[in-house]
Amino acid sequence: MRFMNSRSPRLMAVYAGLVSLAVLFAAAQLGTGVFDRLSAFVFDEYQRLKPRASVGAPVLIIDIDEASINEIGQWPWPRSQMAVLVDRLGELGAATVAFDMTFSEPDRTSLTRTLVDLRRAGAQVSFPQGAPELDNDTVFAQALERNSTVMGIALTQTFTTEMPKPKAGFAFGGRDPREILPEYTGSLDNLSILNQAGSGIGFFSFPPTIDGVVRKIPLVAKSGSALYPSLGMEALRVAQQARNFVVKSTGASGESEVGAPAIVNVRVGDFEVPTDGEGRLWVYYSGNLKSHTISALDLLFEPIDFARLAERVAGHIVFIGTSAVGLHDLVATPLGPSVPGVEVHGEIIDQILSGTFLHRPDLMPGVEYILAIVVTILLTLVLRPGSPVWGGALALTLFCMIVGLSWYLFASQQMLLDPLLPSLAVLVVFITVTVAQYLSSEHEKKFIRTAFGHYLAPSLVDRLSDDPHALKLGGELKELTLLFCDIRGFSSLSENLDPEHLTRLLNDFLTPMTDELLKSGATIDKYMGDAIMAFWNAPLDVPGHRNAAIQAALAMTDRLETLNAESGFDIKMGIGLNTGNCCVGNLGSTQRFNYSAIGDSVNVASRIEGITKTYGLQVLLADSVVDEELELPDRYIVLEVDLVRVVGRDEPLVLHTVLDRGALASIDVDKLLADHTKFLNAYRSGAFDVAADKAKQMMETGPAMLSRYYQAYQDRIAGFQAHPPTNWDGVYTFLSK
C-alpha cells in the first residue's frame, strides 16, 4: 500500500509552542505599553490585597479641606493666614512644614495693594511708627524664615522658565546622575521672596502615566546642570538638618556597570532609599494616611486645643495640601481612584521610615522570559492529543504556580516578579498546542483512513485513527503471519478472455477474497495481478493471528466454491501461510514507499504458495503456523503434508494442510490419520515400496480431495524407485519456485 508520511502531532505541538512563544515575545516587545499597563494592574492588585503595614511614622498632613474653605473663605487664602498656619505649626513643634502647592503670584489681598490703589485715587494714607507689615507675601516669607519649611515647585517639560536655585547639595557615587535623569525645562515656581525664605525646595509634581495611576515617584530630577529633590525627600533632609543628598549609581564601589548606566539608590541623612534605574521609588501604599490627617480648620479656628494638637504635630514632618475637589489635587493610586496628592508624599515618608521597599531587580525580566520558555517546553512535551481536560488541568496548575510564586515574592520579599508573560505563555501555548494537536490528529486520522481504508478491516482502521501511536511507520521487527494467494493456471485462463471479461473475472475473484481477509483483521500488503499478499499482527497487534490467518484461508476457499458455482468458472487457487519475524514498515524511496513486510519469512510464505499446485491442495501452511495456542473449530483437522526444502532456504519445512470434517462424512477420520502417519513414516524411512502401496491404498479409500496429493507422492516415489536418492533424509528438495 502506498502513502506519504504523516505529520506527527507531537512535532506539530513543538512547532506550535515555539511559534506561539516567539509571537508572544514579539508582541511583548512591540506592545510595551499594553504589557506595562497589564503588569501595573497586577502589581496594583497585589497592593490592594496586601497594603504596606504603616509604622506610624511622624508624618502629618494638614488638609485644606472643604470644611476649612467653607469656614475661612475661598482659596487662595491670604498669605497672612498661611503665615499664621506656619507659625502655629512651628509653635506646636513641627520638625518641618512642606507645601504641596505653589505661591507663584503676589497676594492680591495684601493691604499694600489697596494702599497703592487709594494713593492713585488721591488719598493721603499714613501709618504711625511701628505699624504692622501690610504686605502679606512679606509676612508669609517672615513666617517661613522663622520656621523649618520646604517650598514646593511643579516641574514641567512643556515650557521653559528660569529655575529656582536648589537649596540642597548633591554628591555622587559612580556615574553622574545627570547622564541618566530626564531633562525638565521649566517649573511652576514660587515668588522669589518665598523661595529664599524657605529652608528647602522640592518638586511635588508626578510624572504622567498611561492610566494616570501614581506608582513611581522620581526622588531626583534634573534641569540643566542643577538637581532637585522631590518634596518628600527634601522635607526628610530638612527635618534631619542634613545638608545634601548622595546619589549612588552604577560604577560606584560595590556596583557593577553592565549595560546602560542606572541609579541605584539615594541617601539622605540616616536613610538610604533604593530606586529603579531612573531614580524613581516604587511607592508601596499603606492607605492609612487618613489617620495622619487633620483639617487646617483645627489650627486656624478659635478656640484651639493646643495640648491635643501638640501631641499630633510635635516632631512630625508636616505636609500642607488639599483634598477639596474644586482645587483639583486628587490623583489615582493603586488603592483608590481619588486620593489627595499630598497623601502620596506622606506615604513616601512613611515608607522610607518603615524601611519597606518594593524591589524589581534588573534580572527579573530575564527570569520572566526563562519562566515563559520553561512552561512552553513543559507544555509541548507533556500535552497529549485527545486529552484536553488533563492538559487544561496542567495549564491551570502551571498558571497557579506562576501567580503563586509572584504573589509569594511580593508578600514575603516585596519583590516584583511580573507573572504576565509566563502566564500568557501558558495560556497561548496551551491553546495553540491543543489546536495544533487537534488539527494534526485530525489530519493523521484522515491520513490513516485514506492510507489504510482499502487494506485494513474497518474496525482496525477505527482503532488506528483513535490511537495513531499504535502505528509505527518507521519500521520494526515483528512476528507476522503471512499469506500469499494466487489463481492456478491464470495465464491459460486469460488467453480465452478479452480484457473486459478478464478484468471482471479478477474483480469477482479479488473482491470476496479481500472481504474475508479484512474480516479476519488482515492487512493487505499488495495485489500482484491475480495474486494477493497479506499479513496479520501489523500495524496493530492481532491476538491469535495464526488462527485468524488459517480461518481466513479456509473462508477464502469456501467463497471460491460459491463464486465458481455462481459464475460457471472453475477457478482454482493456492494459498501459502507462514509465521515468522519480519521487518515491517515504510519501505521504498523518499518519494514513494509502501507499508510492507520483508524478510525470510515472507519469501518462505511465497514459496509455500507456489508449491500448492504440486500437491493439488488449496491451502498449505508451515509448521510455524501450527503452535500450541492454535485453536481451530472442531470441524477442521490439521494434516501433515510433507517435509521439504524450498528454493533459497536450507532448513527443512514441515508443511500442513487443513481438512474440513464436513467433506469427510463417510470417512473414518481416526483411521485416515493413522494410515496417513504410517504412509509418511514409510516414505521418510526410505521404505519406498511400502510407501507406494500405502499411497495407492489411500487414493482408493481416502477422500477425493487428497487424491491429487497421494498421486503426486506415487509419481515421486516411482522416480525414487527407478533412481534411488543418495543420503536420503526424508526431506524433498524443490529445485524451482
Buried (B, 14 or more C-beta within 10 A) or exposed (E): BEBEEBBBBBEBBBBBBBEBBEEBBEBBEEEEEEBBBBBBBBBBEBBEEEBBEBEEBBBBBBBBBBBBBEEBEEEBBBBBBBBBBBBBBBEBBBBBBBBBBBBEEBBEBBBBBEBEEEEEEEEEEEEEEEEEBBBBBBBBBBBBBEBBBBBBBBBBEEEEEEBBEBBBEBEBBBBBBBEBBEEBBBBBBBBEBBBBBBBBBBBBBBBEBEEEBBBBBBBBBBBEEBBBBBBBBBBBBBBBEBEBBBBBBBBBEEBEEEEEBBBBBBBBBEBBBBBBBBBBBBBBBBBBBEEBBBBBBBBBEEEEEEEEBEEBBBEBBBBBBBBBEEBEBBBBBBBBEEBBBBBBBBBBBBBBBBEBBBBBEEEBBEBBBEBBBBBBBBBBEBBBBEBBEEBEEBBEEBBEBBBEBBBEBBEEEBBBBBBBBBBBBBBBBBEBBBBBBBBBBEBBBEBBBEBBEEBBBEEBBBBBBEEBEEBEBEEEEBBBBBBBBBBBEBEEBBEEEEEEEBEEBBEBBBEBBBBBBBBBBBBBBBBEEBBBBBBBBBBBEBEBBBBBBBBBBBBBBEBBEEBBEEEEBEBBBBBBBBBBEBBBBBEEEEEEBBBBBEBBBBBBBBBBBBBBBBBBBBBBBBBBBBEEEEEBEEEBBBBBBBBBBBEEBEEBBBBBBBBBEEEBEEBEEEEBBEBBEBBBBBBBEBEBEBBBBBBBBBBEEBBEBBBBBBBBBBEBBEEBEEEEEEEBEEBBEBEEE
